[in-house]
Amino acid sequence: MKAMVLTAPETPFQLMGLPDPIAGNGEAVARVLSCGAGLTIQHLRAGRIPVEYPRVIGHEITAEIVETGSGVTELSVGDPVTAYYYLTCGTCVWCQTGRETLCDNLAGNVGRDLDGGYADYIKLPSNSFIKLPEGLDYKSNPAEIGVVTDAIATPLKLINKARIQPGESVTVIGAGGGLGIQMIAVAKWAKAQVIAVDVRPEKLDTCRGAGADKTVDASHIDLAGLLFDLTDGRGTDVVIDFVANEKTLEGATRALGKGGRLAILGGGGIPNTFSVSGNWIKGGEREILGNKYASRSDVREALDIVARGELWPIVTETCALENVEELHQRLENGLVIGRAAVLINP
C-alpha cells in the first residue's frame, strides 16, 4: 500500500510503499477513503508532540472494513466505519462511565502510537472502529464524514459540558480554524448567540458564513473590554478557547460575566500558564473547564445528527495523499480556513 510517512520531527512526509496490514486477533483492517487534516496531527508533523518514527499519522477517517481477525464479532467486511482517536481500555471507571478521554490505562492515540489514516489501509483494534449509521452517504462525502469524529463531536461535547443554553452568548477564540468554524455552527444549532474571534481578518467572512452573529479581529485590541462592550456590559456567558495561549486565556477569563464558563481546548505544545484571581472566579461563580476530546457516545451522537441532516461538517479544502506536505505547510502557517481533509481512495 502507499502511505505518507513521517521519519523524523520537522521533516517532510515521504511517500512510501508499505506492506498491506494483516488483521491479528481482535483487530480489523479498513480501506481508507479519506482522512481529516487538523492542528492535532500538525503538532506531530512539526515535532511539538513526540512520536516514535517512522509513523503514519491521521485519525479522522472514513473507511470500509476489508478484513477482520479472530475473535472479532462486532464488525463485518464491507462495514463503513470511522475511528475513535483514543486507544482506551474499556474497563476502568472512566471508560465504564462514558468519559474515555480520562482512561486510566490509555494506550495512546490512533496515528500517534499506532499507524493512522494517511495510507491506503489502516489496522486497529476492532473496538477502535465505530460503525457509521445507516443513511449516511459516506461514499459521496468521505471528507466531510471523516471529520465528524472531532469537528462535530468535540463541539457537541462542549455544548453539554459548558451547559450552553439557547440565547446565551458564546465567544469562540480561534474561530477561523478547523474546530472553531465547526464550533460556531454547532453553537448556532444549540440556539446560542455567537461571537467569533480570530487574528486573521480573512477568516472572519467564513465565520459569518458558519453563523457567527458578531466577529472580532483580535490582532490589536483589549479582548475582554471589547467582549463586555459587545454583550452590553454583562460579559460573555461562555468562552471556548481553541488557541489557549497566555494572552487569550487571561483575556477570556476577564471577559466572563457572572456564571460564565471558560472551556480550554487549545495550547498544544505552547506555554500557556496564566494568572486568574480566585476572588474573581468565586465572586461571580465563574468556572474553568478542561476538555481534550469527545467520548464515544459523543461521536455516535454527532454521526446520528449529521445523518439526520441537522448539522453538516464544513470542509473548506481537500487534497490527494501525495500533496499532504503542502497542506501541512498551510496548516502550520494558519492559512487553512476551516477544516481540511485528504482524499485517499475516494
N, C-alpha and C positions, 0 to 999 in steps of 0.2 A: 504494500500500500504506500501511497505518497503521504508525507506529513511535513509540516513546517516545525522545525526542531530548534529549541534554544540549547546552545552548547556552552555558554558562559554568560556572566552578567554583563549588561550593556554591550551585547554583541548581536549583530543582525541575525534574524532567523535564517536557517539553512533548509532548503528543500531537499528531503532525503527519501529514499526508498527503504521502508522498514518491513519486516515480516508481518503478514496478516496475523492479528491476535487470535488465539485459540481459547475458548471458554473452558476454565477448570471447574472444580467442584464449587458450587454456589455462585458461579459467575455467569455473565452473559456478554455477548458481543453484539454491537449495533453498527449499522452503516450510517454514517453521519451525513445529513443533508445540509445542515448549517450550524454555525456556532457564533454566538454573540461575542463582540469585542468591546470591552469596557476598561475602566481605570483599574479595577481589581487585578486583572491579568497584565495590564500595562506596568503595574508595580513589579511584577515578576520579570517582565521584559527589561525593565530599567535597572534591575538589581536591588530595588528597595525592599523587597521581600525575599528572604533566602529560599533557595530551591536546589535540589540535587540535579546535576546535569549529567547527561542530556535529558531534556524534558520536553514533552509535547503539552502545551498549555490549552486552556479553554474549557468551559463547563456549561455554557448556556446553549445546549444542543437541541436540535430537532433530529431525530434518528429513527431507524426501524431495526428491530431485533432480527439478527440473521443466524444466531446460534445460542443455545443455552447449554450450560454444563449440568453435570449430575446434581441432583438434589434441588434443582430449580423448578418450582411448580407454578409460580405466580406470573411467569412470562412465557410467551409462545413466539415462535418465528413469525414475523410479519407484524407484530405489535408495534404501533407508533409510540415513541417514548421521548422523554426528556430526562435530565439528570438532576439529582439533589446534590448540591455543592459540597456539603459536609459529609465526611465518612464517619458516621455515628455508630455507636454500639447497639442501640435499640433496647438496651436492658436497664440502664441506670435510671435514677429517679427523674432526671431531666428529660430523657427520651420518652419515658413512660408517661410523663405529664405534658407532652407536646411542646417542650422547649429544647429541641435538639441542638440549638446553637450553643447551649451550655453543657453539652455532653461531657460527662466525667472521663470518658475513655475515647475521646476524639482521636481518630487515626489519621486525620489530616483532611485534605481537600482534593477534590477532583481537579486535575490539571496542575496540581502542585506536588502532591505526594503520590499520585498515580497519573499516568499519561492521560491527557484530555482530548478535546474535540477538534484540534487543528490537524485532523488526519481523516483518511477515508473511513477508518473504523475505530471504535473505542470499546475497550473491555473494562467492565466494572463489576464489583459485587452486585448480585442481582437486585438487592434491596436499595441500591443507589439509583436505579432506574425508576421513573414514575410514568405510568401509562397515561397517554393523552386521552381526554374524554371523547366519546363519540360525538360526531357533528362538527369537530374542529378540522377545518380544511388546511391541514398542515402541509400538504403537498403543493398547494398553490401559494402558501405564505410561510415557507420554512424559516425565513429570517425573523419574522415577527413572532412566530410561535416559540422559537428557541429562547428569546429574551424574556418571555413571560416569567420564567422561574426567578428572575431577580427584578426586572424592570417594573412588573406589576405586583409580584408577590411581596417584595420588600415595602413599597409604599402602602400596600393593603395592610400589612402588619402594623405599620406606623399609624394608620387611621385608628386601629383598635388600641394600640399601646398608648398613644397620646390622647386617646378618648376624644377625637375630633368630632365636634357636633355641627349640624347644619347652622350656617350663619356665622361661625367663628372665623376669626382672621388667622390665616396660616401663612407664615413667611417661609419661603424656600430659598435658602442660600446655596449658590451653585446651581441655580435653576436651569441654566442652559446646558448642563451636562447630561450624560446618559441616563442617570437616575432622576436628576432634577426635573427634566421635562416630563417624565412619567409621573413624578410626584404631583406636579401641577394637575395633570389630567385626573389622577385618582382622587386628589383632594376636591376637585370640582365635581367629580362623580359623587363624593360624600357631601356635596352642597356647602362647601366652605367658601369663604372669600379669600382669594389667593394673591399674595404679594410676591412677585418673582424678583430675586436679587442676583445679579451677576456683574462681573467686571468687564465683560466684553459686550459692548452695545449691540454688536451684530447678532448676538444670540437672543436679544430681548424680543425681536419680532416673532421668533419661533415660540418663545414663552407665551406671548399673547395668543398665538395660534393654538397653543395647547389649552388655553382657557384662563390664563392669568388675568385678574381684574386690574392689577396695577403692576408696573415694572420699575425697577430701581437699578441704575448704573452706579455701583458702589465703589467706583475707582477712587474718588477723592471726596468722600463725604463722611459725616458722623452718622453711621448707620443707625445707631439707637435713637438719636434725635429725630432722624427722618421717619423712622417707623412709628414713633409716638405721634408725629405730625400726621402721618397717613392714617392713623387709627383714632384721630380726634382726641389725642392726649391720653388714651386709655392704655396704650401699649398693645403689642400683639398677643393673641391667645396662645399660639403655638409657633415655635421656630423649628424647622427641620434643617440642620446644617450638614450639607454634603461636602463642605470644604474643611471645616473644623481645624483651622489654624488658630494661633493665639488671638489674632485680631478679630476674626469672625466670632469666636466663642465668647470673648468678652463683650463684643457689641450685641450679640444675640441675647446674652443673659441680661444685659441692661435694658434691652428692648421689651422684655416680657412684662405684660400687665399683671394685675392681680390674678392669681390662679393660673398663671402662664406655665407652659411646659416647653422645655428645650430638649429636642432629641438629637443626639450626636451620632453621625454615621461616617463622616469623612475622617481625614487625618492620617491615612495610611502612610507610614514611614516618615512623617514630618513631626518636628517638635510642636506640641500643642498644649503645653501647660498654661493655665490661665487663672487669674485671680477672680474670686467672687465673694461677695460679702454674705456671711451666714445670716446676718440680720435681714439683708435684702431678700434672701430666699425664704426665711421664716416669716418675716412680716407680711409678705404678700402671698404666702402659701404657694410659692413657685416650686417647680420640680425640674430636675435634670435627669434625663433618661438616656441610657446607653442602648445601642442597637447594632447588631452585627449583620444579621441576615434574616431570612424568613424561615418559619417552620415548614415541615412537610404539609401540614394542613393548610398553611397559607398558600403554598404553591398550588395545591389541588383546588383550593377555592378560587385562586386567581385564574387558573385554567378554565374552570367552570364559568366564571364571569365573562371571560373572553369568548368562550363557546356560545354563551347566551347573547353575545353581541352588545353587552353593556359597556365594555371598555375594549380598546384596541391598542396594542403596543405601537409606539412611534419609533420606527427605524428610519433614519434620515440618510444613511448611505450603506452600501454593500460593496464587497469586492470578492474576487476569486482568491482561492487559497494561496496562489503564488504571489499575490500582491499584499500580503498581510504586513510586511515590513513597512511599506509606505503608509498603510493605515495606522500602524502603531506610532509612527513618527508624528502623524497628525494628532493622535490622541495625546502624545506627550506634550505637544505644543498647544493644546487646548483648542484645536481647530475643528474638532468634530462637534457639530451642533446636534444634540440629541443622542440617539443610540446608533451604533454601527454593528454590522454583522458580516461574517464571512460565509459565502456560498460555496459549499464543498462538493456535494453531489446533488444539486437541485433537480 
